[in-house]
Amino acid sequence: QPKDKPLYIVEGEKDVCTMKNAEFGAVISVSGGTNSFPPIPKVFKEFKEINILYDNDDSGRIGERKLADKIYSSLGVLPYIGKWRDGLPDKFDVSDENGLTEFQFAMQNKKEHQLSIKQDITSITKKGFQPMSFNAFTNTDWKIEQPLVQYLIGENQLSTIGGCSGIGKSWMALNLALSIASGKKFMDFFETKKRKVLLCQFELTNGQLKKRLGILKPHYFQNYTDLETNLTILPKTDSFNDQWTPLYELLESGGYKDGVVIVDNLYTSVGVDVDTSKNLDLIPVVQKIDEIMMKFSVAVVLITHHKKGTMETIIDMDNILGGATLTRFSANVFQVKNSLLDNDLRVGKLTKTRDEACELNQKAFKIKFDEGYFTKGQVISKEILHYQEPSDRWEMKLINEMNDYTGFTNQKEWNRDYLWVFLQDKGWDKNDTNERKVTRFLNKVIDYGLVQKLGHNQYRIIEDDTYEG
């Protein structure tokens, strides 16, 4: 079957025959019963996604979850599990219907599998784990982790910073390292605690890194002593192999407890044998990061890229190169993209935060980029505008022309009649077609956050330097 399509796993052979007769695609069943599975074939990873739908009964639902756990533990891929419509008869399955209407409903309502954890104290203690009573656990002297950089980095946790090409990810790693080592607010906004920092720069040449640090030094002229005391830089070597093992050995020498290790970047840290786009390949990398954080009591910040083909879409978790294996393990995920409205403007978004109430979560905001230094700007009302070419935004051009028109500038508030004075001055004919176009224009620029509707037929252009073409 074509590997760019889904794979469907059903419970019985009759179900397979029903779906095969319907030419539904790649369909298999596990014939050993709902709780017995053979080794999971590696070819499963090549399909677009894996969908599981067993019979509509308790045994089927338990079997679906166990199979999904087995697939994840074998391949590092999280399958989807279909959900039958409420009210169907007990033990209803694919072969009980004609046309696969109920099957399609179940697939439309599928959910990505959530890993189940079997609480078996006997098996846990055999592996060397020691369960604790409630009182014993709550009375320990274990440290409660605190934020190091507000919303972005927490003690002993992994934070991921992802971005598209050309946004200055290595510049951002430097800004972050200098802020943490000095205690200065990151981007002049995010509260930052002073800590030891190890900057592992596997991307730039040592000469490039030296030049950039020189450019950024004036922003930290009051903190030179802190930088000398707290910031250590790992020079780049000629090696393009796994960097995590020698990093582990370096940290064994001590000196970074409760500090931060910044790794720039994921791709150049894992060697040529690891495909950073595949969840399964990243499992050993995540395990090594977890071991480093646990043993040496450090936070890890990992810089990574965005997937190809995500430049023109709004920022979401799926943009991150490294996939679910990386983002699920990360406590915080911060992403950045270029804005096409201004060469010195970036769009930032916190797509995952843990343990802190964050008003910025999932809200895009502006980031000014000035000769290597980042500062946070205001929240963006219409993120998608920043990723569209100017030729796609005739509304933006018209708003800019209105901004330059004396009446709008001086008057501030205006109505549709005054807008038509401006448009006719530009050569527009006032006809039914153009009236409808004006209505669409007003609705769109209000949605974009470029114009505010003050009341019936009363408008005002919102002052904002980021939509100037």
Backbone hydrogen bonds, N-H to C=O, Kabsch-Sander energy under -0.5 kcal/mol:
donor,donor_aa,acceptor,acceptor_aa,energy
5,K,2,P,-1.0
7,L,49,E,-2.5
8,Y,26,A,-2.7
9,I,51,N,-2.8
10,V,8,Y,-0.5
10,V,28,I,-2.7
11,E,53,L,-0.7
16,V,12,G,-1.5
17,C,13,E,-2.3
18,T,14,K,-2.2
19,M,15,D,-2.2
20,K,16,V,-2.9
21,N,17,C,-2.6
22,A,18,T,-1.1
23,E,20,K,-1.9
24,F,19,M,-2.2
26,A,6,P,-0.7
27,V,25,G,-0.7
28,I,8,Y,-2.3
30,V,10,V,-0.9
31,S,29,S,-0.7
33,G,30,V,-0.8
36,S,33,G,-1.1
44,F,41,P,-1.4
45,K,42,K,-1.7
46,E,43,V,-1.6
47,F,44,F,-1.4
48,K,5,K,-1.5
51,N,7,L,-3.1
52,I,80,Y,-2.5
53,L,9,I,-2.5
56,N,92,F,-2.6
57,D,55,D,-2.0
61,R,57,D,-2.3
62,I,58,D,-2.5
63,G,59,S,-2.4
64,E,60,G,-2.3
65,R,61,R,-1.6
66,K,62,I,-2.2
67,L,63,G,-2.6
68,A,64,E,-2.4
69,D,65,R,-2.4
70,K,66,K,-2.3
71,I,67,L,-2.6
72,Y,68,A,-2.3
73,S,69,D,-2.7
74,S,70,K,-1.7
75,L,71,I,-2.9
76,G,71,I,-0.5
76,G,72,Y,-2.4
77,V,71,I,-0.6
80,Y,50,I,-3.1
81,I,111,K,-2.6
82,G,52,I,-2.6
83,K,106,A,-1.8
88,L,85,R,-1.3
91,K,56,N,-2.3
92,F,56,N,-0.5
92,F,89,P,-1.7
96,D,93,D,-1.8
97,E,94,V,-1.1
101,T,98,N,-0.5
104,Q,100,L,-2.2
105,F,101,T,-1.9
106,A,102,E,-2.5
107,M,103,F,-2.0
108,Q,104,Q,-2.1
109,N,105,F,-1.3
110,K,107,M,-1.3
111,K,81,I,-2.0
113,H,79,P,-2.8
115,L,113,H,-0.5
118,K,116,S,-0.5
119,Q,117,I,-0.6
120,D,118,K,-1.5
121,I,119,Q,-0.7
124,I,120,D,-2.2
125,T,121,I,-2.6
126,K,122,T,-1.5
127,K,123,S,-1.0
127,K,124,I,-0.9
128,G,125,T,-1.2
129,F,124,I,-1.8
137,F,133,S,-2.5
138,T,134,F,-2.6
139,N,135,N,-1.4
140,T,137,F,-1.2
145,E,143,K,-0.7
148,L,153,I,-3.0
149,V,153,I,-1.6
150,Q,191,E,-3.0
152,L,149,V,-2.1
153,I,149,V,-2.4
155,E,146,Q,-2.4
157,Q,154,G,-1.5
159,S,300,V,-2.7
160,T,332,N,-2.6
161,I,302,L,-2.5
162,G,160,T,-0.5
162,G,334,F,-2.2
163,G,304,T,-1.2
164,C,336,V,-1.4
167,I,164,C,-1.3
172,M,168,G,-2.4
173,A,169,K,-2.1
174,L,170,S,-1.9
175,N,171,W,-2.7
176,L,172,M,-2.6
177,A,173,A,-2.4
178,L,174,L,-2.7
179,S,175,N,-2.2
180,I,176,L,-2.5
181,A,177,A,-2.3
182,S,178,L,-1.5
183,G,179,S,-2.6
184,K,179,S,-0.7
186,F,190,F,-1.9
188,D,185,K,-1.6
189,F,186,F,-1.8
190,F,186,F,-2.4
193,K,148,L,-3.0
195,R,180,I,-2.0
197,V,230,N,-3.1
198,L,260,V,-2.5
199,L,197,V,-0.6
199,L,232,T,-2.8
200,C,198,L,-0.7
200,C,262,I,-3.4
201,Q,199,L,-0.8
201,Q,234,L,-1.1
202,F,200,C,-0.9
202,F,264,D,-2.8
203,E,264,D,-0.6
209,L,205,T,-2.3
210,K,206,N,-2.2
211,K,207,G,-2.2
212,R,208,Q,-2.3
213,L,209,L,-2.4
214,G,210,K,-1.9
215,I,211,K,-1.7
216,L,212,R,-2.0
217,K,213,L,-1.5
219,H,216,L,-1.7
220,Y,217,K,-2.3
221,F,218,P,-1.0
223,N,220,Y,-2.5
224,Y,221,F,-0.6
227,L,223,N,-2.4
228,E,224,Y,-2.3
229,T,225,T,-1.8
230,N,226,D,-3.0
231,L,227,L,-2.1
232,T,197,V,-2.7
232,T,230,N,-0.6
234,L,199,L,-3.0
243,Q,269,S,-2.9
244,W,269,S,-0.6
247,L,243,Q,-1.6
248,Y,244,W,-2.3
249,E,245,T,-2.0
250,L,246,P,-2.1
251,L,247,L,-2.4
252,E,248,Y,-1.2
253,S,250,L,-1.5
254,G,251,L,-1.8
258,D,297,S,-3.3
259,G,256,Y,-2.5
260,V,196,K,-2.4
261,V,299,A,-3.1
262,I,198,L,-2.5
262,I,260,V,-0.5
263,V,261,V,-0.5
263,V,301,V,-3.2
264,D,200,C,-2.7
264,D,262,I,-0.6
265,N,263,V,-0.5
265,N,303,I,-0.6
266,L,303,I,-2.9
269,S,265,N,-0.7
269,S,266,L,-1.1
270,V,266,L,-0.7
270,V,267,Y,-0.6
272,V,240,F,-0.7
274,V,271,G,-1.0
275,D,273,D,-0.5
276,T,274,V,-0.9
278,K,275,D,-2.0
282,L,278,K,-1.1
282,L,279,N,-0.6
283,I,279,N,-0.9
283,I,280,L,-0.7
286,V,282,L,-2.7
287,Q,283,I,-2.3
288,K,284,P,-1.9
289,I,285,V,-2.3
290,D,286,V,-2.6
291,E,287,Q,-2.1
292,I,288,K,-2.3
293,M,289,I,-2.5
294,M,290,D,-2.5
295,K,291,E,-2.6
296,F,292,I,-2.2
297,S,293,M,-1.1
298,V,293,M,-0.6
299,A,259,G,-2.5
300,V,157,Q,-1.8
301,V,261,V,-3.0
302,L,159,S,-2.9
302,L,300,V,-0.5
303,I,263,V,-2.6
303,I,301,V,-0.5
304,T,161,I,-2.7
306,H,163,G,-1.3
307,K,319,N,-2.8
310,T,307,K,-0.9
313,T,310,T,-1.1
319,N,316,D,-1.9
320,I,317,M,-1.3
321,L,305,H,-2.5
322,G,320,I,-0.6
323,G,320,I,-1.4
326,L,322,G,-0.9
326,L,323,G,-0.7
327,T,323,G,-2.3
328,R,324,A,-2.4
329,F,325,T,-0.7
330,S,326,L,-1.4
331,A,158,L,-2.8
332,N,158,L,-1.2
333,V,352,K,-2.3
334,F,160,T,-2.7
335,Q,349,K,-2.7
336,V,162,G,-2.0
337,K,347,V,-2.5
339,S,345,L,-1.7
340,L,386,H,-3.6
342,D,339,S,-0.6
345,L,342,D,-1.8
346,R,367,I,-2.7
347,V,337,K,-3.0
348,G,365,F,-3.1
349,K,335,Q,-2.3
350,L,360,L,-0.6
351,T,333,V,-1.8
351,T,349,K,-0.8
352,K,333,V,-1.3
358,C,356,E,-0.5
359,E,357,A,-0.5
361,N,358,C,-1.1
362,Q,350,L,-3.1
363,K,360,L,-2.5
364,A,362,Q,-0.5
365,F,348,G,-2.5
366,K,378,Q,-2.7
367,I,346,R,-2.3
368,K,375,T,-2.8
369,F,344,D,-2.7
370,D,368,K,-0.6
370,D,373,Y,-2.7
371,E,369,F,-0.6
373,Y,370,D,-1.6
375,T,368,K,-1.9
376,K,187,M,-2.1
377,G,366,K,-3.7
380,I,364,A,-2.8
385,L,382,K,-1.1
386,H,383,E,-2.0
387,Y,384,I,-1.7
388,Q,385,L,-1.1
392,D,389,E,-2.2
393,R,390,P,-1.8
396,M,393,R,-0.6
397,K,393,R,-1.4
398,L,394,W,-2.2
399,I,395,E,-2.4
400,N,396,M,-2.3
401,E,397,K,-2.2
402,M,398,L,-2.4
403,N,399,I,-2.4
404,D,400,N,-1.3
405,Y,401,E,-0.5
405,Y,402,M,-1.1
408,F,405,Y,-0.7
409,T,405,Y,-1.9
410,N,406,T,-2.7
411,Q,407,G,-2.2
412,K,408,F,-2.0
413,E,411,Q,-3.3
414,W,459,Y,-2.2
419,L,415,N,-2.0
420,W,416,R,-1.9
421,V,417,D,-1.5
422,F,418,Y,-1.9
423,L,419,L,-2.5
424,Q,420,W,-2.9
425,D,421,V,-1.6
426,K,422,F,-1.0
427,G,424,Q,-1.2
428,W,423,L,-2.5
431,N,429,D,-1.5
435,E,431,N,-2.3
436,R,432,D,-2.0
437,K,433,T,-1.7
438,V,434,N,-2.3
439,T,435,E,-2.0
440,R,436,R,-2.3
441,F,437,K,-2.4
442,L,438,V,-2.7
443,N,439,T,-2.3
444,K,440,R,-2.4
445,V,441,F,-2.6
446,I,442,L,-1.8
447,D,443,N,-2.1
448,Y,444,K,-2.5
449,G,445,V,-0.6
449,G,446,I,-0.8
450,L,445,V,-2.5
451,V,445,V,-1.5
452,Q,460,R,-3.2
454,L,452,Q,-0.7
454,L,458,Q,-2.4
455,G,458,Q,-1.2
458,Q,455,G,-1.8
459,Y,414,W,-3.0
460,R,452,Q,-1.7
461,I,412,K,-0.6
462,I,450,L,-2.6
463,E,461,I,-0.5
467,Y,464,D,-1.2
468,E,465,D,-0.8
